[in-house]
Amino acid sequence: MDLDIPPEIQATLDEIDAFIEAEIAPLQAQDDNERFFDHRREYARTDFENGGVPRAEWEELLREMRRRADAAGWLRLALPAEFGGRDASNLEMAIIREHLATKGLGLFNDLQNESSIVGNFPTVLMMRDHGTEAQKSEWMPGFLDGTRRLAFGLTEPGHGSDATFLETTAVRDGEEWVISGQKRFNSGLHHATHDIVFARTSGDPGSPIGITAFLVPCDAPGFSVDFFWWTFNMPTDHAEVTMTDVRVGDDAVFGRLEHGLDLAQTFVHENRIRQAASSLGAAQYCINEAVAYANSRTTWNKKLSANQGIQFPLVELHTEAAMLRQLIRYTAVALDNHHHMEVTHLVSMCNYRANRLCCDAADRAMQTCGGVGYTRHMPFEHIYRHHRRYRITEGSEEIQMRKVAQHLFGFGRKA
């Protein structure tokens, strides 16, 4: 495998950088939009009086960024050509995501909001692969113009990683389904039009078969957004939801009946490899900034970087980043050439190690930069607080290590 960035992808990176300088950097610089990225960022972004959700001004700026990126042909890069995209491969997306995150905080790529000039559209691919023709016709235009927005309702108050034990149920009543239950950390609900609700429709607790996904309107009678969880990194979009006899028709069934967890797997695999690349990029940014600071700081009449106690921890992180970079790119190529379940263990390796590396790198950058590194005037605390969530969400470290162990030790394989 050629480990260099392919020339055509490098050309894309150069074009993206030129677009950022021409269109996005000036937008970030105008009208005090810097308040969303400097030491004021958490307060500028968060509507503390409205449940802690993102402020309208912040989301309006993100919409304008995406509008410009879409007009320039970047936003839909990863989507199939039939949806206005350019069919970017997983390898291309991994390299782009790492490249953007390595540049640091900015309007061009804000990981806290999963917002980037090169968009990530897992729900579009879920609809393409699992939706009916009628659903595709109805939903696809809305996904792309923003009039249809999906939240993701899998986790429950009593169940997180043990998703096969869901207590939310959907019972058929004539031509309708009646859904009752609760969801926790139901992400994206502050602006969603519909929620992907996973509910048991048959089978026993613990069985992956018998769980069905439904497209539930957020304004349906009996659908209640109780509150939003305030988190380590604010603003929040993680809702607590109660559903009491919510009625939907058969057209709300998303994917195969009883096989809803297939959609969840599609969602997490699409996200995890790109998330791993972003975490790697953010880690490399922290390492680079810490090195630059150590080279510029003088203590006891010599550069801070002359001390091996400063050098060695950063060397270890830099080495791990180099090794992880090749694993991520290898795995991205494997995803392009195999069914995602065939390489799920590789995706898990990339994801859990990259998320941990990012947290370690942000922590080490704070330590290297001392007191100023701990302040909000440097970006390390923001990076740490955001990426710390990924060691829990979309598959905790322990669950992903379990996937690797299943592959390594042969658990769950057919004899």
N, C-alpha and C positions, 0 to 999 in steps of 0.2 A: 504494500500500500504506500503510495506517495504521501508523505507527511506534510509537504508544503501546501499552502493554500493554492488551489487551482487558479490559474490566471483570470478566468472569467469571473470567479467569485471575488478575487482581489479588485477587479475592475468595478464590480458592484459596490464593494466597500468604499472605493474612492468616490464613486458617484453619490453614495449616501452621505459621505462626509461633506461633499460640496453642497448638497441640498441642505444639510444642517446649517452650514455657514451662511448660505444665501437666504433661507426662509425661516428656520426655526430659532437660531440664535438671536436674530433681531426681534422676533416676537417675544422671546423670553426677556429681552432687555427693555422692552417698552412698558410704560404705565406701571412701573414698580412691580412687574411680574416676578422680579427676583425674590420677592418676599415669600414665594412658594418654594424656594430652593435654598435660601440662606438660613441663618439661625432662627428666623421667624417661621420656618416652613410648617411645623406642626400646628401652630396657632392659625396661620394663614389658611391652611387647608381644612381645618376642622370646624364644623358648626357645633360648638359645644352646647349650645342652647337647644339643639334639635336632635338630641340623641347621639351626638358625636359623629354623625355622618359627614361626608365631604361637603364643603361649602359650594354653593351654586357658582360662585365666581371661579373657583378652582376647576370645577368640571366644565365650565364654559371655555376656559383656556385650553383644557385638554381636547375638547371638541374641535376647537379651531385648529389645533395642531394636527388632529387626525384628518380634518377636512383638507388641509394643505398637503398632507402626506398622500392622501387618496388622489387628489388632483394631479400630483406629480408621479403617480403610479407606484408608490412604495407601500402603502398601507396593506394592500391585498396581495403582496408578493407571494405569500405562501399558499394562497388559494388556487384551486384549479382554474384553468383559463375560462371555463364555462361560467365562472362567477366573477370574472373580471381580474383574475390573478395571473400569475406567471409560473405556477406549478413549481415553486422553489422546493428543493429537496430538503430532507431533514439535515443533511450535512451543511447545505448552504445556510439554513436557518440557525443551526448551532453556531456556525462561524460568525454570522451577523450578530446574533444575540450576545455572544462573548465580546465581540468588537465594541458594540454599543455600551455594554456595562463597564468595560475597561475604561471608557471615557469619563466615567463618574456620573454625578447627579446632573440632570438637565431635562428640559422639556422634551427633548428628542426621545427619551427613553426613561420613563419613570416607573420603576419596578413596583413601588408601593401600590400603584393603581393598575398594574399590569397593562400599562399604556405605553405604546411605542410607535414611532413612525413606520416600523415594520410590524404589522399587527399579528396577533395570535388569535385564531378563530376556531377553537376546538368545537364549538357548538355547530358551526357550519359543516364541519367534517362529520360530526355525529349525525346531523340531519341527512347529509349526502349518503352516508353508509347505512343508516337505520330507519330513516323516515319513509313514509309511503309517498307515492307520487303526488297525491293530493296535498300532503303536508309540505313537501318540497315546494310545490307551486305556491302555497299560501305563505310559507315562512321565509324562504330564502330572500326575497326582496326586502323584507323587514329587517332581517339580520344585517344586511349590507347597508341599508340606509338609516339604521338605528331606531326604527319604529317598533321592532320586536326585540326584546332583550330578555334573556333567560338567566335566572338564578339557578343554583344547584343545591337541592335539598336531599342529602343522603344521611349525614350525621344526625343522631338523636340524643336527647338528654341522657339516656341510659346506654347508648351504643355509639361507638366511634369506629375504631379499627375492626370491631366484630360486626361488620355490616350485614352479615347473613342472619343476624338475630333481630332485625328491625321489628319494632312493635307497631309502626304505622301500618294500617290495613286499608285495603280497597275491596269492597264487597259489591258484587253485581246486584243491581235492583232494576229488573226489566232491561231497558236499553241504556241504562246509566250505571256508572260506578259511584259508590259512596265512599269517600276517603276520610279517615279519621286518624289523628295521631299528632305528634309533635316533632319538630325539627330544630336542631341547634346549629349555630354557626352556618346558617343558611346564606351562603355568600352571594352578594350582588343584589340583594332584595331592595336596597334603597332606591333603585331606579329600574327594577325589572318589571316587565309587563306580564311575564309568566314564570313559573317555577317548575323545574324538573323535580318532581316528587317521586321518590322510590318507596314503594309500599308492597307489603306482602299480600298476594292475591290467592296463594295456595301454598301447600307444603308445610313442613315443620320448621320450627326455629333452628337455625344453624345450616339449613340447606340453601345453597346458592340458587337453586331452581325454585320458582314460585314467587320471585320478586319482580314486579313490573314497574316500568317508568311511565309517568304521566306528565303531560304538559298542562299545568293547572294555572288558570288565570289568577293573578294576584288580587283581583277585585271580586273574585267569586264569593258568594254568601258562605259564611263559615270559615273563611280564610283570614286569619288574624296575625299580623306582625306585632308581637307583644312588646319587644324592645330590641335594641342593638347592643351587643356585648362590647364594652370598652376594652381595648386590647393594649398590649405592650407598645404597639405602634399605631398611632391615630392619624387620620380619621379611621372610622370603622365602617364596614358594610356587612357585618356578620350578625344576622338576625336570629331571634328566637321566634319560632312560628308555631301556632296551634291551628289545627284543622278539625273542625267539628261538622261532620256530615256534609262535606264539600262534594257537590255533584258535578261530574263531567261525563261526556259521552264517549263512545268508542273511538271517536276521532282524536281523543286526547291520549290514547295509548301510544307511547313512543317506543318504537322497536318491537321486537317479538314479545308477545305475551309470555310472562313467567321468566323471561331472560333479560330483565332490566339491567342486571349487573354487567352485561356485556357492554352496555353504553358507558358505564362508569370506568371500565377498563380502557376503552377507547379514549375517554377524556383524560385519564391520568397519564397514559403513555404519551399522548401528544404533548401534554404539558410538561411532564417530568424531564424529558431530554432537553427541552428548550430552557426550562428552569435551571437545570444543571449547568448549561452553558452560561446563563446569566449569572448564576452564583459564582462560577469560575471567573467570569469577567470582573465582577465586583470584588472578588478576592484579590485578583491581580492588581486592580486599581488601588486597594488598600496597601498592598505590598509596595507598589511603585511610589505611592505618596509617603509611606514610612521611610523608604530608602532616600527619597529626595530630602525629607526633613532631616534625617540623620546626617546626610552629607552637608547640609547647610547650617546645622547647629554646632556651636562651639562650646565645649565644657572643659574646664581645667586646661585651657589653651590648646585643645586639640579637637578635631572633629568628633562628634558623637559617634559617627560610624566607625571610628578607629577601634572601638571597644568590641571584643568578640562577643560579649554578652548582648550587644545590639545586633551584630552580624548573624550569629548562628541561628537564632529563632527565625529570622527573615529568610535565611538561606533554606532552612527546612521547608518553610511555607512555599517559597519560590520553586523548589524542587518538586514538591507535591503538585503544585499547579501545572508544571510542565508534564508530569506523568498523567495527570487527570485529563489534560487537554487531548492527549492522544487517545485515551479510552473513550472520551465523549465523541470524538470524531469517528472513531472506529464503530462505536455503537450507532451513531447517526447513519452511517453507511449501511449497517446491518438492518436498521429499521426501514431504510429505503428498499432493501432487497428481500426482506422476509416478512411474514406475518408478525405483528407486534408481540403476540404471545410467545413466539419462538425466542425472542430476545429480551423478555421481561426481566430476567435476572441481570442482564447487562445494564438496562435502563435503571434498575434499582441501585446497582453499584455506583453508576455515575451520579445519580441524584443524591443519595445520602452522603456520599463523600464530598460532593461539591458544596452542599449546604453547610456541612460541618466546617469545611475549609474556609468558607466565607466568614463564618462566625469567628473562627480562630484568627483569620487575617485581620478582621476589624478590631478584635480585642488586642492583638499584637500592635496594630497601628496606634491605637489609643495609648498603649504602654510606652511605645517608642517616642511618641510626641508628648508624653507627660501630661501636665495639667491642661494645656491647650487642646490636646487630643481628646480629652474627656468633655470638652465644651461642645455646645451646639454650633459653634463657629467653624468647626471642622465636621466633615460628613460621616465620621466613623460610627458614632452612636446611632445615627439614622440607619445606616447600612446594617449594623448589627441587629437593631430592633426589628427591621423588616425581615431579614433573612433568617432570624431565629425561628420565625413561625414555620418555615419550610422544613424544619426538623421534626415537625408535628403534623402539619396539614398535608393533604393529598398523599397520605401514606407516611406514617411516622418512620423514623430511622429503624426502629425495631421491626416493623412490618416489612420494610424493604430488605433488611438483613435476613429476615425469615424467608423471603422469596429467594434470595441468593442461596441460603442454606438448603432450601428444598431442591434447587438445581444441583448443588454441590453434592448432597448426600442421597439424592434420588428419591426423596419423599414425594409421594403423590404420583409417581410415574407408573405407567402400566408395566406389568411384569413382562 
